[in-house]
């Protein structure tokens, strides 16, 4: 794995202070307000964080998965109240996964599992159908669009467990709420959804 010399937030060839950011960019990262006990984000989707996520998702800088996982791991270390037994990624649209050729949430979940020494599984939370992208939909449409779209395979593996679900961006929370509902209905004792950024 080759780490860049450049800051992913501003592109400047300057020393990396923490994660993939220079000192200036770090100073511009706004921590997300934790207004919901179960749906959590590291930062506001803006400035350097937005740039980093864009680089990860669309410029295919896959090495960022490990960096984001470390950031999540540090966040979880200062929030010991977020207890979990297993880590799951939010599944991608099958066609989208094919086009993008990787599920960025699974890559983060995998590395976070290694860091936290917890199992991470890509095959438990799955999609029942390919809904359209949430982009451009109103909050109400988003809720409709994700309704009943997720399914739990092997519910035995999460029954009475505390589940941590990983995703990149939380926008209206429609996806997160649907994931929460699906996993609770499947018997999970607790469900947390942690994303890099809150839009
Ligand atoms: Zn920077």
Boltz pocket constraint, residues with backbone or C-beta under 6 A from the ligand:
constraints:
  - pocket:
      binder: B
      contacts: [[A, 7], [A, 8], [A, 9], [A, 10], [A, 11], [A, 12], [A, 21], [A, 22], [A, 23], [A, 24], [A, 25], [A, 26], [A, 48]]
      max_distance: 6.0
